[in-house]
Amino acid sequence: MLNHTILCLMVLGVGAAMIPSSAYAAGAIGEGFAIGDVLDESWGWFIVVGLGAVFAIVITIETKIEERYLGVSQTSEWFNTAGRVIKTGLTAAAIVSAWTWAATLLQSSTVAYQYGISGPFWYAAGASIQVLLFGILAIELKRKAPNAHTFLEIIRARYGEAAHRVFLVFALMTNMIVTAMLLLGGAAVVNGLTGMDISLAAFLIPIGVMIYTLVGGLKATFVADYMHTIIIFIVILTFVGMVYFVSPVTGGVEGMFEKLTEAAAINPVEGNAAGAYLTMASLGGLIFGIINIVGNFGTVFVDQAYWQRAIAARPQSTVKGFLLGGACWFAIPFTLATTMGLTAVALGVDLTPEEVQLGLTVPAAASVLMGEVGAVLVLTMLFMAVTSAGSAELIAVSSLITYDVYRTYKNPNASGKKLLKVSRYTIIGFGIGMGGLAVILLSMGLSLGFVYLAMGVLIGSAVIPIALTITWKRTNKYAATAGAIIGLIVALITWTGVASAQYGEVSLASLGDNYSMLFGNIAGILTGGAIAGFGSLVSRTKFEWADMKERIKLVDISQAEMNELEVNEATLKKAFRFSLKGGGLMTLILIIAWPMPLFFANYVFDIGFYSLWVGISVVWVSVATFFIVGLPIIEARQGIAKVARGRRASPAEEE
């Protein structure tokens, strides 16, 4: 089924790339886009409702096939942890999918449109290092808390209920922020391309996701993630082929270079070396990069969705999955925004500041470049990103409510069947509430760009306290909790204070200013870390990791069965060292060794260096596609063969 699906999608991608120039030169360059006039509204309904229904049916069928032929049983443990047996390829694909938000596709191209070629790089580098470094926490979780269902169970086991409640607020706030960004971006593009009512789109987008998540739980979201990610990579490769190798409108790499050089001469970029789009010496790009780095630590380290992927992965696959996922994810914003964000500049696509902040750069560029086909491809790609990341948030909130609210405070002795029922009720409730949240934010005048930049202010203070909880036995509960709370207060004061000092007032415009966001983000994460770290050093607290297993109870699975999944300590320590070296080295390359020499040199790309830059992006996305598409199939070959033979699972396998 997967192979047939992949083949069909590849045909779609290749077919789009073969459309004659008359089809994609839909209008005069720079005048081919206007809100709501690219596609008929029926396309919005087809993508949001029709495609959502198709995936709901396909994933539901796949879940039932697993139950019938592979002996999968929908217990509460399996529903929320996928049996803790996910291999490297599917782990990496799930991470790529969960981290590919609407913002990944839209905000990355927005900063390309604003700052030039530095924007895509800083978006990609500033948001991939968190996943690379999270591999360290993921393997530490496997070593110290193998029974955990959520990261908050670890906090409660170490610090007690008071701290648990505080971090529960941060965790749920993170899920709401991420969900808001998904739907704000998705609904804005559906409305922008088809004219479909934006509030209605926000409500309808989560429906299909709710259905397959209800049926198959975490494993169903992993399979959906895999299929969605394939489509995203195919669409990106189609755009790459059009811009650099097919379209006479762009003129290939050389034509793009000439157009971007001309664009800089007509409208130089403030803060960039020589006003050029083709330079890493961009003050605005660097400031965005710092905000991006700080903010995204919060939306990885404080988001249950990533802890859930660590919990679901096999111990020996955890670090490899996160490192591979982070490296492959880098290719999506880096290549897409370098291609389509700069295409919008090169073709003179004229967008209002409001349209830019809504994330309409990519759909505008695709519509001018390829007409209706480009718009449909963007809609499809965006829907894949919103629904796959949305499913990750749905199951994450479901786990938090089930284990950290219901089982912790309502019914500590709840049976597996009861917990499974609570999980499904939560998915329905949060799925419906997702659309309501987006509508509220839209009515307040908040855009995707604003929420994206503000997330570090709101949740960044909890990052270091959470990281220290799983890595350092001397972390003190009072210091960690105070760090998160006081850090948030300091971040809010700094954010509003800088906004007021800069503009003389506190408004959405002043709060959205780069410097307001920058100082608010930095203040939050540094204050939270300083209080947690210094407070713990002074208190000299010590925690015995062996106590963790006894304080986190399993449901629907025995300790003996869990022990069978464990890997010896020597192997886990080796994986931990590998995560430190691999994640640390890649982080240093991406945020120091690669960009900073180019920034300080004030270097403006010539045609040769620009060609090399484009070549790196094309090769990176091609290799990433190969790994994300191929590795899960290779690792699942035995299960695929068993299903192909049509042999039902034996009673022993079903148990």
C-alpha positions in Angstrom: 0.0 0.0 0.0 2.8 2.4 0.9 4.8 1.6 -2.3 1.7 2.2 -4.4 1.0 5.5 -2.7 4.6 6.6 -3.1 4.5 5.8 -6.9 1.3 7.8 -7.4 2.8 10.8 -5.6 6.0 10.6 -7.6 3.9 10.7 -10.8 2.0 13.7 -9.5 5.3 15.5 -8.7 6.9 14.7 -12.1 3.7 15.6 -13.9 3.7 19.0 -12.3 7.3 19.6 -13.3 6.4 18.8 -17.0 3.6 21.4 -17.3 4.3 23.8 -20.2 5.4 27.4 -19.5 2.1 28.8 -20.7 0.4 27.1 -17.7 2.6 28.4 -15.0 3.2 31.9 -16.3 -0.3 32.7 -15.1 0.1 36.4 -15.2 2.6 39.2 -15.4 5.5 38.6 -13.2 4.9 40.2 -9.8 1.2 40.6 -10.5 0.0 37.0 -10.6 -1.1 36.8 -7.0 -4.1 38.3 -5.1 -5.8 37.1 -2.1 -8.5 34.5 -2.9 -8.3 34.7 -6.7 -5.8 31.9 -7.5 -8.1 28.8 -7.0 -11.8 28.2 -6.8 -13.1 27.8 -3.3 -13.9 24.2 -4.2 -10.2 23.4 -4.1 -10.1 24.5 -0.4 -12.9 22.0 0.4 -11.3 19.3 -1.7 -8.0 19.6 0.2 -9.3 20.3 3.7 -12.2 17.8 3.7 -11.5 15.4 0.8 -7.8 14.8 1.3 -8.4 14.7 5.1 -11.0 12.0 4.6 -8.7 10.0 2.3 -5.9 9.9 4.8 -8.3 9.1 7.7 -9.5 6.1 5.7 -6.1 4.9 4.6 -4.5 5.2 8.0 -7.4 3.5 9.7 -7.2 0.6 7.2 -3.4 0.4 7.9 -4.1 0.3 11.6 -6.6 -2.6 11.2 -4.1 -4.5 9.0 -1.5 -4.3 11.8 -4.0 -5.6 14.3 -5.1 -8.5 12.0 -1.7 -9.6 10.7 1.0 -8.3 13.0 -0.7 -9.0 16.4 -0.9 -5.3 17.5 -3.3 -4.8 20.4 -4.8 -1.4 21.2 -4.0 -1.2 24.9 -3.5 2.1 26.6 0.3 1.5 26.6 0.4 0.8 22.8 -2.0 3.8 22.1 0.3 6.3 23.9 3.8 4.7 23.4 3.5 2.6 20.1 4.9 -0.3 22.1 8.3 1.4 22.6 9.6 -0.5 19.5 9.8 2.1 16.7 12.9 1.7 14.6 15.4 4.4 13.4 13.8 5.2 10.0 10.2 5.7 11.2 11.5 7.6 14.3 13.4 10.0 12.0 10.4 10.4 9.7 8.1 11.1 12.6 10.5 13.7 14.0 10.8 15.4 10.6 7.0 15.4 10.3 6.3 16.6 13.8 8.8 19.4 13.4 7.5 20.4 9.9 4.9 23.0 10.9 3.1 25.5 8.8 5.8 27.8 10.0 8.5 25.5 8.6 7.1 26.0 5.1 5.8 29.5 5.5 7.8 31.5 8.0 11.1 30.2 6.6 10.2 31.7 3.2 8.9 34.9 4.9 12.4 35.6 6.3 13.9 34.7 2.9 11.6 37.4 1.4 12.6 39.9 4.1 16.4 39.2 4.7 17.6 37.3 1.6 19.5 34.0 1.6 20.5 34.3 5.3 16.8 33.9 6.4 16.4 30.2 5.2 19.7 29.3 6.7 19.0 30.7 10.1 15.6 29.2 10.1 16.9 25.8 9.3 20.0 25.9 11.5 18.2 27.7 14.3 15.5 25.0 14.5 17.4 21.8 13.7 20.0 22.0 16.5 17.3 21.5 19.1 16.3 18.2 17.6 20.0 17.2 17.3 20.6 18.1 21.0 17.3 16.5 22.1 18.9 13.2 21.3 20.9 13.6 24.5 17.8 13.9 26.6 16.1 11.1 24.7 18.8 8.5 25.5 19.0 9.8 29.1 15.2 9.1 29.3 15.8 5.5 28.1 18.5 5.1 30.7 16.9 6.7 33.7 13.1 6.6 33.2 12.3 3.7 30.8 8.8 3.4 32.2 7.8 7.0 31.5 4.8 7.9 29.3 5.4 11.6 29.6 8.3 13.9 30.6 6.0 15.3 33.4 6.0 11.9 35.1 9.7 12.3 35.5 9.3 15.7 37.0 6.7 14.4 39.4 8.8 11.5 40.4 11.7 13.8 41.2 10.1 16.9 42.6 6.5 16.1 43.7 3.1 17.5 42.8 3.7 21.2 43.2 6.5 21.3 40.6 4.5 18.9 38.5 1.6 21.3 38.3 3.8 24.2 37.3 5.5 22.3 34.4 2.1 20.9 33.4 1.0 24.5 32.7 4.1 25.1 30.6 3.6 21.8 28.7 0.0 22.5 27.8 0.8 26.1 26.9 3.5 24.8 24.5 1.0 22.5 22.8 -1.5 25.3 22.5 1.1 27.7 20.9 2.3 25.0 18.4 -1.3 24.1 17.5 -2.2 27.8 17.1 0.7 28.3 14.7 -0.3 25.2 12.7 -3.8 26.4 12.2 -3.1 30.1 11.8 -0.7 29.3 8.9 -2.8 26.6 7.4 -6.1 28.5 7.5 -4.4 31.7 6.2 -3.0 29.9 3.1 -6.3 28.0 2.4 -8.1 31.4 2.6 -5.5 33.2 0.6 -5.5 30.8 -2.3 -9.1 29.7 -2.4 -11.1 32.3 -0.6 -12.5 29.7 1.8 -13.6 31.2 5.1 -10.5 31.3 7.3 -12.4 30.4 10.5 -14.1 27.5 8.8 -10.8 26.2 7.5 -9.3 26.3 11.0 -12.2 24.2 12.3 -12.2 21.6 9.5 -8.4 21.0 9.2 -8.1 18.9 12.4 -11.1 16.6 11.7 -9.4 13.9 9.6 -6.5 13.9 12.0 -8.8 13.2 14.9 -10.3 10.2 13.2 -7.1 8.2 12.5 -5.5 9.3 15.8 -8.6 8.0 17.6 -8.4 4.7 15.9 -4.6 4.0 16.0 -3.0 6.2 18.6 0.6 7.1 18.4 1.6 4.4 15.9 -1.1 5.6 13.5 0.4 9.1 13.7 3.8 7.7 12.9 2.5 6.0 9.7 0.6 9.2 8.7 3.8 11.2 9.4 5.7 9.0 7.1 3.2 9.3 4.2 2.8 13.1 4.7 6.6 13.6 4.8 7.0 11.8 1.5 4.5 14.2 -0.1 6.3 17.2 1.3 9.6 16.1 0.0 8.2 15.4 -3.5 6.6 18.8 -3.7 9.8 20.5 -2.6 11.8 18.6 -5.3 9.2 19.6 -7.8 9.6 23.3 -7.0 13.4 22.9 -7.0 13.2 21.3 -10.5 11.0 24.1 -11.8 13.0 27.0 -10.4 16.5 25.8 -11.2 16.1 23.5 -14.2 12.8 23.8 -16.0 11.1 27.2 -15.8 12.1 29.9 -18.4 10.5 32.4 -16.1 13.3 32.1 -13.5 16.0 31.3 -16.0 17.7 28.7 -13.8 20.5 29.4 -11.3 22.0 32.0 -13.5 18.7 33.8 -14.1 17.9 33.7 -10.4 21.3 35.2 -9.6 20.7 38.1 -12.1 17.2 38.8 -10.9 18.2 38.8 -7.2 21.1 41.1 -8.0 18.7 43.5 -9.8 16.2 43.3 -7.0 18.8 44.4 -4.5 19.8 47.3 -6.6 16.2 48.5 -6.9 15.2 47.7 -3.3 18.3 47.1 -1.1 17.8 45.2 2.1 18.4 47.3 5.2 21.1 45.8 7.4 22.5 43.5 4.7 26.0 43.9 3.3 25.7 46.1 0.1 21.9 45.8 0.6 22.2 42.4 -1.2 19.8 39.4 -0.9 22.7 37.1 -1.6 24.7 37.5 1.6 25.0 35.9 5.0 26.1 39.3 6.4 22.6 40.3 7.4 21.9 41.9 10.8 18.1 41.2 10.5 18.8 37.6 9.6 21.2 37.2 12.5 18.7 38.7 15.0 16.0 36.4 13.6 18.4 33.4 14.0 19.0 34.1 17.7 15.3 34.5 18.3 14.7 31.3 16.4 17.3 29.3 18.3 16.0 30.4 21.7 12.3 30.0 20.9 12.6 26.6 19.3 14.4 25.1 22.3 11.1 25.7 24.1 9.0 24.1 21.5 11.1 21.0 21.4 12.3 20.5 25.0 8.9 21.5 26.5 6.7 19.8 23.9 5.5 16.3 24.9 5.4 15.4 21.2 9.2 15.0 21.1 9.4 13.2 24.4 6.7 10.8 23.1 8.9 10.0 20.1 11.8 9.3 22.4 9.6 7.0 24.5 8.3 5.2 21.4 11.7 4.5 19.9 13.7 1.4 20.6 16.6 2.3 22.9 19.2 1.4 20.2 17.3 3.5 17.6 16.7 6.6 19.8 19.9 8.7 19.2 20.2 7.6 15.5 16.6 8.5 14.9 16.9 12.0 16.4 20.2 12.8 14.7 19.0 11.5 11.3 15.6 13.3 11.8 17.3 16.6 12.6 19.7 16.4 9.7 16.9 15.5 7.2 14.6 18.2 8.6 17.2 20.9 8.0 16.7 20.3 4.2 13.0 21.3 4.3 13.1 24.9 5.3 16.7 25.5 3.9 15.9 24.2 0.4 12.2 25.3 0.2 12.9 28.9 1.4 16.1 29.3 -0.5 14.1 28.2 -3.6 10.6 29.7 -3.2 11.2 32.6 -0.8 13.9 34.0 -3.1 11.8 33.2 -6.2 9.2 35.6 -4.8 11.9 38.3 -4.6 13.3 37.5 -8.0 9.9 37.6 -9.8 9.0 40.8 -8.0 5.9 39.3 -6.2 4.4 42.3 -4.4 2.9 41.4 -1.0 1.6 43.7 1.7 3.3 43.5 5.2 0.1 41.8 6.5 0.3 39.2 3.7 3.9 38.6 4.5 3.2 38.1 8.2 0.4 35.7 7.4 3.0 33.5 5.6 1.8 34.0 2.0 5.2 34.2 0.4 5.4 30.6 -0.8 1.8 30.4 -2.2 2.4 33.7 -3.9 5.6 32.6 -5.6 4.2 29.2 -6.5 1.1 30.8 -8.0 3.1 33.2 -10.2 5.6 30.5 -11.2 3.2 27.7 -11.9 -0.4 29.1 -11.8 -3.1 26.9 -10.4 -0.8 23.8 -10.3 1.6 25.6 -8.1 -1.2 26.8 -5.8 -2.5 23.2 -5.5 0.9 21.9 -4.7 1.4 24.4 -1.9 -2.0 23.7 -0.5 -1.3 19.9 -0.5 2.1 20.3 1.0 0.8 22.7 3.7 -2.1 20.4 4.5 0.4 17.5 5.0 2.5 19.6 7.4 -0.4 21.0 9.4 -2.1 17.6 9.8 1.0 15.6 10.6 2.3 18.0 13.2 -1.3 18.4 14.4 -1.6 14.7 15.0 1.6 14.8 17.1 0.1 17.6 19.2 -3.2 15.7 19.6 -1.6 12.5 20.9 0.8 14.6 23.1 -2.1 16.4 24.8 -3.9 13.2 25.1 -1.0 11.6 27.0 -0.6 14.6 29.3 -4.3 14.7 30.2 -4.5 10.9 30.6 -1.4 10.3 32.7 -0.6 13.7 34.3 -4.1 14.9 35.0 -6.5 12.0 35.1 -4.3 9.2 36.5 -2.3 11.5 38.8 -5.0 13.6 40.4 -8.4 11.9 39.5 -8.0 8.1 39.4 -4.5 6.8 40.4 -5.6 3.2 40.1 -7.3 3.5 36.7 -7.3 0.4 34.5 -5.8 0.4 31.0 -9.3 0.4 29.4 -10.3 3.4 31.4 -7.1 5.3 30.5 -7.6 4.4 26.8 -11.1 5.9 27.0 -9.8 9.1 28.5 -7.1 9.3 25.8 -9.8 9.1 23.1 -12.1 11.6 24.8 -9.2 14.1 25.1 -8.4 13.7 21.4 -12.0 14.6 20.5 -12.1 17.6 22.9 -8.7 19.1 22.0 -9.3 18.4 18.2 -12.5 20.5 18.3 -10.8 23.1 20.6 -7.9 23.6 18.2 -10.1 25.3 15.7 -11.7 27.5 18.3 -8.2 28.6 19.6 -7.2 29.6 16.1 -10.3 31.7 15.6 -9.8 33.5 18.9 -6.2 34.4 17.9 -7.3 35.6 14.5 -9.9 37.8 16.1 -7.2 39.3 18.2 -5.2 40.2 15.1 -2.3 37.7 15.8 -0.5 36.2 12.8 1.7 33.2 12.3 4.8 35.4 12.4 3.9 37.1 15.6 3.1 33.8 17.5 6.2 32.1 16.1 8.6 34.8 17.4 6.8 35.1 20.8 6.9 31.5 21.7 10.3 31.7 23.3 9.2 34.5 25.6 6.3 32.4 26.9 8.0 29.0 27.3 11.7 29.4 27.0 12.3 29.7 30.8 11.3 26.1 31.3 13.9 24.7 28.9 17.0 24.4 31.1 15.1 23.4 34.2 13.6 20.5 32.3 16.9 19.5 30.7 18.6 19.5 34.0 15.9 17.3 35.5 16.8 14.4 33.3 20.5 14.9 33.1 21.8 16.1 36.5 21.1 14.3 39.8 21.9 17.5 41.8 19.0 19.5 40.3 16.9 21.0 43.1 13.1 21.0 42.8 12.7 24.5 44.2 15.4 25.9 42.0 14.0 24.3 38.9 10.5 25.4 39.6 11.4 28.9 40.5 13.6 29.2 37.4 10.7 28.4 35.2 8.3 30.8 36.9 10.6 33.7 37.5 12.2 33.3 34.0 8.7 33.7 32.5 8.0 36.9 34.6 11.4 38.4 33.6 10.8 37.5 29.9 7.4 39.2 29.9 8.8 42.3 31.7 11.7 42.6 29.3 9.6 42.0 26.2 7.0 44.7 27.1 9.7 47.0 28.6 11.8 47.0 25.4 8.7 47.4 23.3 7.6 50.5 25.3 11.1 52.0 25.3 11.5 51.5 21.5 8.0 52.8 20.5 6.6 54.6 23.5 3.8 52.2 23.7 3.0 48.5 24.2 1.0 47.3 21.1 1.1 44.3 18.8 3.4 46.3 16.5 5.9 47.2 19.2 5.8 43.7 20.8 6.4 42.2 17.3 9.6 44.3 16.8 12.7 42.3 16.3 14.5 43.8 19.3 11.5 43.4 21.7 11.3 39.7 20.7 15.1 39.2 20.9 15.6 40.5 24.4 12.4 38.9 25.7 13.5 35.5 24.4 17.0 35.7 25.7 15.9 37.0 29.1 13.5 34.1 29.6 15.9 31.2 28.8 18.9 32.7 30.6 17.0 33.6 33.7 15.4 30.2 34.0 18.7 28.4 33.5 20.6 30.6 35.9 18.2 30.2 38.7 17.9 26.4 38.2 21.6 25.9 37.9 22.9 28.2 40.7 20.1 27.3 43.0 20.9 23.6 42.6 24.6 24.1 43.2 23.9 25.9 46.5 21.4 23.3 47.8 23.6 20.3 47.1 20.6 18.0 46.5 21.1 14.5 45.2 18.7 12.1 43.5 19.0 8.3 43.0 18.0 7.5 39.5 17.1 4.0 40.5 14.1 5.4 42.3 12.6 6.6 39.1 11.5 3.2 37.9 9.7 2.5 41.1 7.8 5.8 41.1 6.4 5.6 37.6 3.9 2.9 37.2 3.2 0.9 34.1 -0.3 0.0 32.8 -1.2 -2.9 30.5 2.3 -4.2 30.4 4.4 -6.0 33.1 7.8 -5.0 34.3 9.1 -8.3 33.0 7.9 -7.3 29.5 9.5 -3.9 29.8 12.7 -5.5 30.9 12.8 -7.5 27.6 12.9 -4.1 25.8 15.8 -2.8 27.8 19.3 -2.6 26.5 22.4 -3.1 28.7 23.8 0.0 30.4 27.1 -0.2 28.4 25.2 0.1 25.1 23.1 3.0 26.4 26.2 4.9 27.7 27.8 4.4 24.3 24.7 5.9 22.7 24.8 8.8 25.1 28.4 9.6 24.2 27.5 9.3 20.5 24.6 11.8 21.0 26.9 14.2 22.8 29.6 14.1 20.0 27.2 13.9 17.1 24.7 16.5 18.3 27.4 18.8 19.7 29.5 18.7 16.5 26.6 19.3 14.2 25.4 22.2 16.4 28.8 23.9 16.3 29.0 23.5 12.5 25.5 24.9 11.9 25.5 27.9 14.1 29.2 28.8 14.3 31.6 27.3 11.7 29.3 27.6 8.7 27.6 31.0 9.0 29.7 33.2 11.2 32.8 33.6 8.9 30.5 34.6 6.1 28.7 37.1 8.4 31.8 38.8 9.6 33.5 38.8 6.1 30.6 40.9 4.7 30.8 38.6 1.7 28.2 39.1 -1.1 27.8 35.9 -3.2 29.1 35.8 -6.8 27.5 33.5 -9.3 29.9 30.7 -8.5 29.3 30.8 -4.7 25.5 31.1 -5.3 25.6 28.1 -7.6 27.5 26.1 -4.9 25.0 27.2 -2.2 22.0 26.1 -4.4 23.8 22.8 -5.2 24.3 22.1 -1.4 20.6 22.7 -0.8 19.5 20.4 -3.8 21.8 17.6 -2.8 20.8 17.9 0.9 17.1 17.6 0.2 17.7 14.7 -2.3 19.7 12.7 0.2 17.2 13.5 3.0 14.4 12.2 0.7 16.2 9.0 0.0 16.7 8.3 3.8 13.2 9.3 4.9 11.4 7.4 2.1 13.7 4.3 1.9 14.9 3.5 5.5 11.4 2.9 7.0 10.5 0.5 4.2 13.8 -1.4 4.6 13.3 -1.7 8.3 9.7 -2.8 8.0 10.3 -5.4 5.2 9.6 -8.4 7.4 6.2 -7.0 8.5 5.4 -6.0 4.9 6.2 -9.6 3.8 4.0 -11.1 6.5 1.1 -8.9 5.5 1.7 -9.7 1.8 1.5 -13.4 2.5 -1.8 -12.8 4.2 -1.0 -14.8 7.4 -3.0 -13.7 10.4 -1.2 -13.2 13.7 -1.2 -16.2 16.0 -2.8 -16.0 19.4 0.7 -15.8 21.0 1.5 -12.8 18.7 -1.8 -11.1 19.6 -1.0 -11.4 23.2 
